[in-house]
Amino acid sequence: MDSPRRSSVIVVGAGISGISAAKVLAENGIEDLVILEATDRIGGRIRKENFDGVCVELGAGWIAGVGGKEANPVWELAANLGLRTCFSDYSNARYNIYDRSGKIFPSGLAADSYKKAVESAMEKLRKLQANQAGELIEPTWCTPKTPIELAIDFILHDFEMAEVEPISTFVDFGEREFLVADERGYDYLLYKMAEEFLLTSEGKILDTRLKLNEVVREVQHSRNGVIVKTEDGRIYEANYVIMSASIGVLQSNLISFSPPLPRWKTEAIEKCAVMVYTKIFLKFPYKFWPCGPEKEFFIYAHERRGYYTFWQHMENAYPGSNTLVVTLTNGESKRVEAQSDEETMKEAMGVLRDMFGTDIPDATDILVPRWYTNRFQRGCYSDYPMISNNHEIQKIKAPVGRVFFTGEHTSERFSGYVHGAYLAGIETSQSVVEDIRLLKERETENQTFLLEPFLASLTLSQTEAVSNMHKCDIPAQLCISSNLGLSEAIL
Ligand SMILES: Cc1cc2nc3c(=O)[nH]c(=O)nc-3n(C[C@H](O)[C@H](O)[C@H](O)COP(=O)(O)OP(=O)(O)OC[C@H]3O[C@@H](n4cnc5c(N)ncnc54)[C@H](O)[C@@H]3O)c2cc1C
């Protein structure tokens, strides 16, 4: 095999953090870069799919954090491209809670249960903070028991923690959330971003610096650079690597590092919890669910926490699509990923018949994304503890020699979100650019340092040569030129 051409930087992964990282490198004049992406497309966890004629987002769906004092950069990108979005008002979901016999809980009872759950979660948070500060306080918050309590607990903890703790996304960028509902897909943002620095034509990326279907398996690194090996035996060399693979991938054995990453790093990576979040799409011949105002989201209360709890109809996003989405998380997601789609459809239909009666039609199609089983993802996003001091994120983000890390899991303020990944890519690249600048500066200093004694001796020799001109028979011209010859040889 030919010896690999050495690039300045290899970016592993072409999700939004990898693409934003590569774009910043290119903008800083580092154009000899290579992007290695394991799959056949860019976007990573931003991924659309055609589901019976409707473009659905299997991964990120919302732009979270809009309407605040600062502009969410992803919202700005979407607005500039005219991406179609729909405002999502989750707060109504709590008034559309169904029990197993299809009755909606009275709004007073639901509001009351919700208020209690928020107070309990806040109490829990305060006590956890106190315990962390060394005051050991006995936990007294009540654990949810009834189906409605369990359903609300699920909504609160797996979706709406913003009501309990200040989440940077909502504090900085605003509390509103918009669902991307555009036939071009959420990933259209990435293609437009890529277009700014990669060669493209008619919506396709033709640039040979983007290498799709290249699964990185090994990163050898030293103070002089990196060698990256892929599954099919290809070798890439560079001065730096930016690793944007997800936290789930870093926890798996897909990519090995040689020498291994230091213990403080691997321990922090291991400790990070990974959230699994599964949006299951179901297509029907006609709609049988209420579609009026404030009915977009509805909840199913079951004695098993998280059992097909959170539902959304797609009529606002795609009118006439007759599509429902139900969201499962963590244990329920893993369980469903491991079973057949027919089994999942049977379960979902059972739940819908509980809520809307036995006469409703069977779903005609189902789509179950499998983010956890996917070896290039192994989950959906990092889930740092509610009270965390960012030390763990800082360790996960910290470079190890020439290996730099990026991705949503390295964002101190916005981990888990698309804008977190986007900003992390920019930040990591800026660090690499700065490292390259410092290295160049040091090299120049070293060269000057090495040359200084010589230049001094050169000056001395020249002076001596001239003053000795009359003392010896060697012509001054010759003395000087022979010295210059030596200095040129050293340079
Ligand atoms: C189901 C789901 C719902 C979500 N909902 C939202 C939402 O509504 N709003 C929001 O803001 N965020 C949401 N997120 C989170 C958001 O999608 C992510 O935070 C963001 O897209 C992560 O981008 P990234 O660049 O860090 O990682 P990724 O997009 O995962 O990019 C990493 C890339 O690395 C590649 N890769 C992995 N291993 C290798 C390897 N060995 N060699 C080469 N390439 C490799 C992967 O294929 C991938 O393309 C959701 C995520 C999921 C999965």
The ligand as an SDF file (V2000), in Angstrom:
LIG
                    3D

 53 58  0  0  0  0  0  0  0  0999 V2000
  -33.5160   10.2320   18.9800 C   0  0  0  0  0  0  0  0  0  0  0  0
  -32.8060   11.5190   19.2310 C   0  0  0  0  0  0  0  0  0  0  0  0
  -33.5360   12.6730   19.4730 C   0  0  0  0  0  0  0  0  0  0  0  0
  -32.8830   13.8850   19.7020 C   0  0  0  0  0  0  0  0  0  0  0  0
  -33.6250   15.0190   19.8310 N   0  0  0  0  0  0  0  0  0  0  0  0
  -33.0070   16.2130   19.8680 C   0  0  0  0  0  0  0  0  0  0  0  0
  -33.7550   17.4150   19.7380 C   0  0  0  0  0  0  0  0  0  0  0  0
  -34.9750   17.3780   19.5580 O   0  0  0  0  0  0  0  0  0  0  0  0
  -33.0930   18.5950   19.8060 N   0  0  0  0  0  0  0  0  0  0  0  0
  -31.7390   18.6500   19.9680 C   0  0  0  0  0  0  0  0  0  0  0  0
  -31.1940   19.7610   20.0260 O   0  0  0  0  0  0  0  0  0  0  0  0
  -30.9970   17.5110   20.0610 N   0  0  0  0  0  0  0  0  0  0  0  0
  -31.5970   16.3130   19.9820 C   0  0  0  0  0  0  0  0  0  0  0  0
  -30.8590   15.1620   19.9800 N   0  0  0  0  0  0  0  0  0  0  0  0
  -29.4030   15.2460   20.1960 C   0  0  0  0  0  0  0  0  0  0  0  0
  -28.6550   15.6780   18.9360 C   0  0  0  0  0  0  0  0  0  0  0  0
  -29.0880   14.9330   17.8500 O   0  0  0  0  0  0  0  0  0  0  0  0
  -27.1720   15.4540   19.1680 C   0  0  0  0  0  0  0  0  0  0  0  0
  -26.7650   16.1440   20.3370 O   0  0  0  0  0  0  0  0  0  0  0  0
  -26.2790   15.9390   18.0120 C   0  0  0  0  0  0  0  0  0  0  0  0
  -26.8330   15.6910   16.7560 O   0  0  0  0  0  0  0  0  0  0  0  0
  -24.9340   15.2580   18.1710 C   0  0  0  0  0  0  0  0  0  0  0  0
  -24.0510   15.6680   17.1620 O   0  0  0  0  0  0  0  0  0  0  0  0
  -22.5370   15.1710   17.2120 P   0  0  0  0  0  0  0  0  0  0  0  0
  -21.8440   15.7510   16.0540 O   0  0  0  0  0  0  0  0  0  0  0  0
  -21.9950   15.4060   18.5670 O   0  0  0  0  0  0  0  0  0  0  0  0
  -22.6050   13.5790   17.0940 O   0  0  0  0  0  0  0  0  0  0  0  0
  -23.1330   12.6670   15.9070 P   0  0  0  0  0  0  0  0  0  0  0  0
  -24.2300   13.3170   15.1780 O   0  0  0  0  0  0  0  0  0  0  0  0
  -23.4200   11.3520   16.5110 O   0  0  0  0  0  0  0  0  0  0  0  0
  -21.8730   12.5680   14.9440 O   0  0  0  0  0  0  0  0  0  0  0  0
  -20.8430   11.6490   15.1630 C   0  0  0  0  0  0  0  0  0  0  0  0
  -20.5490   10.9380   13.8420 C   0  0  0  0  0  0  0  0  0  0  0  0
  -19.4530   10.0420   14.0740 O   0  0  0  0  0  0  0  0  0  0  0  0
  -19.6560    8.9030   13.2740 C   0  0  0  0  0  0  0  0  0  0  0  0
  -18.8360    7.8150   13.8380 N   0  0  0  0  0  0  0  0  0  0  0  0
  -19.0240    7.1160   14.9710 C   0  0  0  0  0  0  0  0  0  0  0  0
  -18.0540    6.2020   15.1300 N   0  0  0  0  0  0  0  0  0  0  0  0
  -17.2200    6.3390   14.0710 C   0  0  0  0  0  0  0  0  0  0  0  0
  -16.0370    5.6690   13.6650 C   0  0  0  0  0  0  0  0  0  0  0  0
  -15.5160    4.6840   14.3840 N   0  0  0  0  0  0  0  0  0  0  0  0
  -15.4290    6.0550   12.5140 N   0  0  0  0  0  0  0  0  0  0  0  0
  -15.9410    7.0700   11.7740 C   0  0  0  0  0  0  0  0  0  0  0  0
  -17.0750    7.7310   12.1090 N   0  0  0  0  0  0  0  0  0  0  0  0
  -17.7030    7.3680   13.2470 C   0  0  0  0  0  0  0  0  0  0  0  0
  -21.1520    8.6590   13.3700 C   0  0  0  0  0  0  0  0  0  0  0  0
  -21.6060    7.8510   12.3070 O   0  0  0  0  0  0  0  0  0  0  0  0
  -21.6930   10.0830   13.3300 C   0  0  0  0  0  0  0  0  0  0  0  0
  -22.0040   10.4640   12.0110 O   0  0  0  0  0  0  0  0  0  0  0  0
  -31.4710   13.9330   19.7350 C   0  0  0  0  0  0  0  0  0  0  0  0
  -30.7430   12.7780   19.4880 C   0  0  0  0  0  0  0  0  0  0  0  0
  -31.3850   11.5880   19.2190 C   0  0  0  0  0  0  0  0  0  0  0  0
  -30.5860   10.3690   18.8780 C   0  0  0  0  0  0  0  0  0  0  0  0
  1  2  1  0
  2  3  1  0
  2 52  2  0
  3  4  2  0
  4  5  1  0
  4 50  1  0
  5  6  2  0
  6  7  1  0
  6 13  1  0
  7  8  2  0
  7  9  1  0
  9 10  1  0
 10 11  2  0
 10 12  1  0
 12 13  2  0
 13 14  1  0
 14 15  1  0
 14 50  1  0
 15 16  1  0
 16 17  1  0
 16 18  1  0
 18 19  1  0
 18 20  1  0
 20 21  1  0
 20 22  1  0
 22 23  1  0
 23 24  1  0
 24 25  2  0
 24 26  1  0
 24 27  1  0
 27 28  1  0
 28 29  2  0
 28 30  1  0
 28 31  1  0
 31 32  1  0
 32 33  1  0
 33 34  1  0
 33 48  1  0
 34 35  1  0
 35 36  1  0
 35 46  1  0
 36 37  1  0
 36 45  1  0
 37 38  2  0
 38 39  1  0
 39 40  1  0
 39 45  2  0
 40 41  1  0
 40 42  2  0
 42 43  1  0
 43 44  2  0
 44 45  1  0
 46 47  1  0
 46 48  1  0
 48 49  1  0
 50 51  2  0
 51 52  1  0
 52 53  1  0
M  END
$$$$
